[in-house]
Amino acid sequence: MSARASTGGPRSRAVELAEELRLGLDSLRAYKLRAVLTMFGMIFGVAAVVAMLSIGAGAQQEVIAFIEQLGVRNVIVEAREAGDPQTLQRVRRLSAGLSFRDARTIEATLVDLEAASARKRLVPTRLLPRPQGDPPVVFGVAPVYAAIAGLQIADGRFFDESEARTAAPVAVVGQAAALSLFGTEDPIGQYVKVNQQWFGVIGVVGPQITVQSGIAGLTQQDGNQVIYVPLMAAILRLEETRSRQRDEIDALYLQLSPGADITAAGALVRGLLDTAHRGANDFSVILPAELLAEQQRTRQIFEVVMVAIASISLLVGGIGIMNIMLASVLERTREIGVRRAIGARRRDIVRQFLVETTMITLTGGVLGTLLGVVLSRLVGYFAGWSTIVTVGSVALAFVVSVGIGLVFGMYPAVRAARLDPVLALHYE
């Protein structure tokens, strides 16, 4: 076949492209080790991009799912624990802590309030059966808490209003708590002794998302390691001390009606509590909707930073490709002269070298993508992290790698095309 590019139709251009691919493969096969070493920059660069983005996406997705689980229509008020006894005494001179009075005031003031539940958190001093591992904590809540917190009952039922009014000794356990207390036995109908009180298990809550770090004032607690009991049962049956230094309740969960202004409601709740607590700053108001928006912004920034960091590896790989292709131009000067002498145009020479760089970057991109997926899976398996390989991260790494290969391959290709045919033929 003539080295001069054909000016025919699509079939001629396809034949021409096939010939250029064959020449590119022949050149890469002639310098196998150099081609493989050149690919390594692309492989590790793409793998870094895919792995880092998948790890970051997994972590952010876990946090976002946890915040969505809290309820984007909810406002959560958490009592803030004092760091030491002196601070606690100073705070108590101003405020008696979060109380039912606060709850009644908020419920009477919030116009768009749909449901509300106070929460009493207790750490048992004794549990029977003995738990395997960390002991679960007790949450005393109202029956409506299940709807506010989005609890899914996997087995049995949640306690009702009549059981809540009579402080009935009934309990609903999280999945981890059920496994810790009863092993593989069916927990429904079983009894658990919390301190000195027996509670009959009437339900099991389905699995809940838990993050490893606390979020914006929320008490860090594995939602699967909880025993839920009626609020008054927790206070009357389990609370052992009645010190004025203890909060009457530990949290207040408020669910607003659809379309309500969550931000305005949160500001109103803060204002009411600031006034009632005389500025003691002994509570936190958490708005999951605002946290969700903030986490989504953080995720976008994180992805940009990760791409920028990982792209350095791709940049280094691109420079390596340019160096190798410049060396290849010098080594193949005589070959270029022969092609030009028998009719090859400058654009034919440019295409030949771009085809070679594209083949290197495409192969490196594919292998790097596979390596990045494997690395993210290994990190997830050994570190226990959640990793998500997104189509966007794979496409981004792949496109960037090919783009860098073409950009850094252009200069050697143009330099090769500009060689004087006569001088190239006499080059030794």
C-alpha positions in Angstrom: 0.0 0.0 0.0 1.2 3.5 -0.8 2.3 5.6 2.1 0.4 8.6 0.6 -3.0 9.0 2.3 -5.9 8.0 0.1 -8.5 10.7 -0.8 -11.2 8.3 -1.6 -14.5 7.6 0.3 -15.2 6.1 3.7 -13.9 2.7 2.7 -10.5 4.2 1.7 -10.3 6.1 5.0 -11.1 3.0 6.9 -8.3 1.1 5.1 -6.0 4.0 5.8 -6.9 3.9 9.5 -6.4 0.2 9.6 -2.9 0.6 8.1 -2.0 3.3 10.6 -3.1 1.0 13.5 -1.0 -1.8 12.0 2.0 0.5 11.8 1.4 1.7 15.4 1.2 -1.9 16.7 4.3 -2.9 14.8 6.2 0.1 16.4 5.0 -0.8 19.9 5.9 -4.4 19.5 9.3 -3.4 18.4 9.9 -1.6 21.6 7.7 -3.6 24.1 9.6 -2.7 27.3 9.5 1.0 26.5 5.8 0.9 25.7 5.0 -0.9 28.9 7.0 1.4 31.0 5.4 4.4 29.3 1.9 2.9 30.1 2.7 2.7 33.8 2.3 6.4 34.2 -1.2 6.2 32.8 -2.1 3.1 34.6 -1.2 4.4 38.1 -2.6 7.8 37.3 -6.0 6.5 36.3 -6.0 4.0 39.1 -5.4 6.8 41.6 -8.2 8.9 40.2 -10.7 6.0 40.2 -9.7 4.7 43.7 -9.6 8.1 45.4 -12.9 9.2 43.9 -14.6 5.9 44.9 -13.3 6.0 48.5 -14.4 9.7 48.8 -17.8 9.0 47.1 -18.4 6.1 49.5 -17.6 8.1 52.6 -19.7 11.0 51.5 -22.6 8.8 50.4 -22.6 7.1 53.8 -22.8 10.5 55.6 -25.5 11.8 53.3 -27.6 8.6 53.7 -27.3 9.0 57.5 -28.5 12.6 57.3 -31.4 11.6 55.1 -32.2 8.9 57.7 -32.5 11.6 60.3 -35.3 13.2 58.3 -35.0 16.3 56.2 -38.3 17.6 57.7 -37.0 17.2 61.2 -35.6 19.6 63.8 -33.5 17.8 66.5 -32.7 19.4 69.8 -29.9 17.6 71.8 -28.8 18.4 75.3 -25.2 19.4 75.4 -23.1 17.6 78.0 -20.7 19.7 80.2 -17.1 18.8 80.0 -16.4 18.9 83.8 -18.4 19.3 87.1 -17.4 22.9 87.5 -18.8 23.8 84.1 -21.9 21.8 84.8 -22.5 23.7 88.1 -22.0 27.0 86.3 -24.5 26.0 83.6 -27.1 24.8 86.2 -27.1 28.2 87.9 -28.6 29.5 84.6 -30.6 26.6 83.3 -32.1 23.4 84.6 -31.4 21.7 81.3 -33.6 20.4 78.6 -37.1 19.6 80.0 -40.7 18.7 79.3 -41.5 22.4 79.8 -39.3 23.2 76.9 -41.0 20.6 74.8 -44.5 22.0 75.7 -43.4 25.5 74.9 -42.0 24.5 71.5 -45.0 22.4 70.6 -47.4 25.3 71.5 -45.3 27.8 69.4 -44.4 26.0 66.2 -47.3 26.4 63.7 -46.1 23.7 61.2 -45.3 21.1 63.8 -46.6 17.7 62.7 -45.2 15.4 65.4 -42.9 15.6 68.4 -41.2 13.2 70.8 -38.9 13.7 73.7 -36.1 11.3 74.3 -34.5 10.0 77.5 -31.1 8.2 77.0 -29.9 5.8 79.7 -26.9 3.6 79.9 -27.8 0.4 81.8 -25.7 -0.7 84.7 -26.9 -4.3 84.3 -28.4 -6.3 81.5 -29.8 -9.8 81.4 -29.2 -11.8 79.2 -25.6 -10.6 79.3 -24.8 -8.9 76.0 -22.0 -10.2 73.8 -19.8 -7.2 73.1 -20.7 -3.6 73.9 -23.9 -3.2 75.9 -26.8 -1.4 74.1 -28.2 1.9 75.5 -31.8 2.6 76.3 -33.9 5.2 74.6 -37.1 6.3 76.3 -39.3 7.8 73.5 -42.9 8.4 72.5 -44.7 6.0 70.1 -44.5 8.6 67.4 -40.7 8.6 67.5 -40.7 5.6 65.1 -42.3 7.7 62.4 -40.2 10.8 63.1 -36.9 8.8 63.1 -38.0 6.7 60.1 -37.6 3.4 62.0 -38.5 0.3 60.0 -39.9 -2.5 62.1 -38.3 -5.8 60.9 -40.3 -8.0 63.2 -43.2 -7.5 65.7 -44.4 -3.9 66.4 -43.6 -0.6 68.1 -45.3 0.2 71.4 -48.5 2.2 71.2 -50.1 5.2 73.1 -51.8 3.1 75.8 -48.5 1.4 76.6 -46.8 4.7 76.7 -49.4 6.3 79.1 -49.2 3.4 81.5 -45.3 3.2 81.4 -45.7 -0.5 80.3 -42.5 -2.6 80.6 -42.2 -3.3 76.9 -39.2 -2.9 74.6 -38.3 -2.8 71.0 -34.7 -3.7 70.2 -32.3 -2.7 67.4 -30.8 -5.5 65.2 -27.4 -5.4 66.8 -28.9 -5.3 70.3 -31.1 -8.3 69.5 -28.1 -10.3 68.2 -26.0 -9.3 71.2 -28.7 -10.2 73.8 -30.4 -13.2 72.3 -28.0 -14.5 69.6 -29.9 -16.4 66.9 -33.0 -16.9 69.0 -36.2 -15.0 68.0 -36.3 -12.0 70.4 -40.0 -11.5 70.1 -41.6 -12.7 73.4 -38.3 -12.8 75.2 -37.5 -10.7 78.3 -34.6 -8.4 78.9 -33.7 -7.2 82.4 -32.5 -3.6 82.4 -31.1 -2.7 85.8 -33.8 -4.1 88.1 -36.7 -4.1 85.7 -37.9 -6.7 83.2 -39.1 -5.6 79.8 -40.9 -7.8 77.3 -39.6 -7.6 73.7 -42.4 -6.8 71.3 -40.4 -5.7 68.2 -37.2 -5.5 66.3 -36.0 -2.5 64.4 -34.5 -3.0 60.9 -30.9 -2.1 60.2 -30.0 1.6 60.4 -27.1 3.5 58.9 -24.4 4.5 61.3 -21.4 6.8 60.7 -18.1 6.5 62.6 -17.9 10.2 63.6 -20.3 12.5 65.3 -22.2 15.0 63.3 -22.8 18.6 64.3 -23.9 18.2 67.9 -25.6 14.8 67.6 -24.8 12.2 70.2 -22.7 9.5 68.5 -24.7 6.3 68.9 -25.0 3.2 66.8 -28.8 3.1 66.1 -28.6 -0.7 65.9 -27.4 -0.9 69.5 -30.5 0.6 71.1 -33.3 -0.7 73.3 -36.4 1.5 72.8 -38.9 1.7 75.7 -41.8 4.1 76.5 -40.5 7.4 77.7 -42.3 7.3 81.1 -41.2 3.7 81.6 -37.6 4.9 81.2 -38.0 7.7 83.6 -40.1 6.0 86.3 -38.7 2.5 86.1 -35.0 3.0 85.1 -33.8 6.4 86.2 -32.2 6.0 89.6 -31.2 9.5 90.6 -33.2 12.7 90.6 -30.4 15.2 90.8 -31.2 18.8 89.6 -27.9 18.5 87.6 -29.5 16.0 85.3 -31.5 17.0 82.3 -35.1 15.9 82.5 -34.9 14.8 78.9 -31.9 14.4 76.6 -33.3 15.3 73.3 -36.4 16.5 71.5 -37.3 15.3 68.0 -39.7 17.6 66.0 -41.2 16.7 62.6 -42.6 19.6 60.5 -45.3 19.4 57.9 -44.3 19.2 54.2 -43.5 22.6 52.8 -42.6 24.1 56.1 -39.6 26.5 56.4 -37.1 24.3 58.2 -34.5 27.1 58.7 -37.1 29.5 60.2 -38.4 26.8 62.5 -34.9 26.0 63.7 -34.2 29.7 64.4 -37.5 29.9 66.3 -36.6 26.9 68.4 -33.1 28.3 69.2 -34.6 31.6 70.2 -37.2 30.0 72.5 -34.6 27.8 74.2 -32.0 30.6 74.5 -34.6 32.7 76.3 -35.8 29.8 78.6 -32.2 28.7 79.4 -30.9 32.3 79.8 -28.1 31.9 77.3 -26.6 28.8 79.1 -25.7 27.3 75.7 -26.5 23.8 77.0 -28.2 22.5 73.9 -27.7 22.0 70.2 -30.3 22.5 67.4 -29.6 20.2 64.5 -31.3 20.7 61.1 -30.7 17.6 58.9 -31.9 19.5 55.8 -29.1 22.1 56.3 -26.6 19.3 57.1 -27.6 17.5 53.9 -27.0 20.6 51.7 -23.7 21.2 53.4 -22.5 17.7 52.9 -23.5 17.8 49.2 -21.4 20.9 48.8 -18.5 19.3 50.7 -18.7 16.3 48.4 -18.4 18.4 45.3 -15.4 20.2 46.7 -13.8 16.9 47.8 -14.2 15.4 44.4 -12.6 18.4 42.7 -9.6 18.3 45.2 -9.2 14.5 44.7 -9.3 14.9 40.9 -6.7 17.7 41.1 -4.4 15.6 43.3 -4.7 12.4 41.3 -4.3 14.3 38.0 -0.8 15.1 39.0 0.0 11.4 38.4 -1.6 11.6 35.0 0.4 14.8 34.2 3.6 13.0 35.1 2.5 10.1 32.9 1.8 12.5 30.0 5.3 14.0 30.4 6.7 10.5 30.3 4.8 9.8 27.1 6.2 13.0 25.5 9.8 12.1 26.4 9.4 8.6 25.1 7.9 9.8 21.8 10.6 12.4 21.3 13.2 9.7 21.8 11.2 7.6 19.3 11.3 10.4 16.7 15.1 10.5 17.0 15.4 6.7 16.7 13.0 6.6 13.7 14.3 9.6 11.8 15.4 7.5 8.8 12.1 5.7 8.8 10.3 9.0 8.7 12.5 10.2 5.8 11.7 7.1 3.8 8.0 7.5 4.3 8.2 11.2 3.3 10.3 10.3 0.2 7.7 7.8 -1.1 4.8 10.3 -0.7 3.6 10.4 2.9 2.4 13.9 3.8 3.1 15.7 7.1 -0.4 14.9 8.4 0.2 11.2 7.7 3.3 11.4 10.0 1.4 13.3 12.7 -1.4 10.7 12.6 1.0 7.8 12.8 2.6 9.2 16.0 -0.8 10.2 17.5 -2.1 6.7 16.8 0.8 5.3 18.8 0.3 7.6 21.8 -3.4 7.0 21.7 -2.9 3.3 21.8 -0.6 3.7 24.8 -3.0 5.9 26.7 -6.1 3.8 25.8 -4.5 0.7 27.0 -3.1 2.4 30.1 -6.6 3.9 30.7 -8.3 0.5 30.6 -5.7 -1.2 32.8 -5.7 1.7 35.2 -9.5 1.7 35.5 -9.5 -2.0 36.3 -6.7 -1.5 38.8 -8.5 1.4 40.4 -11.7 -0.7 40.8 -9.7 -3.5 42.4 -7.9 -1.1 44.7 -11.2 0.5 45.9 -12.6 -3.0 46.5 -9.6 -4.0 48.5 -9.7 -0.9 50.6 -13.4 -1.4 51.3 -12.8 -5.1 52.2 -9.7 -4.6 54.5 -10.6 -1.2 56.0 -14.3 -1.8 56.3 -15.0 1.5 54.4 -17.8 2.0 52.0 -16.5 2.6 48.4 -18.6 3.5 45.4 -17.1 3.3 41.8 -19.2 5.7 39.8 -19.5 5.8 36.1 -18.5 9.5 36.3 -15.2 8.8 38.0 -14.3 6.1 35.5 -15.3 8.3 32.5 -13.4 11.2 33.9 -10.2 9.3 34.5 -10.4 7.7 31.1 -11.1 10.9 29.2 -8.4 12.8 31.1 -5.8 10.1 30.4 -6.6 10.0 26.7 -6.6 13.8 26.5 -3.3 14.1 28.2 -1.8 11.4 25.9 -3.0 13.3 22.8 -1.8 16.7 24.1 1.6 15.4 25.1 1.9 13.3 22.0 1.1 16.2 19.6 4.5 17.9 20.0 6.6 14.9 19.1 4.2 14.1 16.2 4.5 17.6 14.8 8.2 17.6 15.3 8.5 14.3 13.4 6.3 15.7 10.6 8.5 18.8 10.2 11.7 16.8 9.6 13.4 17.6 6.3 13.0 14.4 4.2 16.5 14.7 2.6 18.2 15.2 6.0 16.2 12.5 7.6 17.3 10.0 4.9 20.9 10.7 5.7 20.4 10.6 9.4 22.5 7.9 11.2 
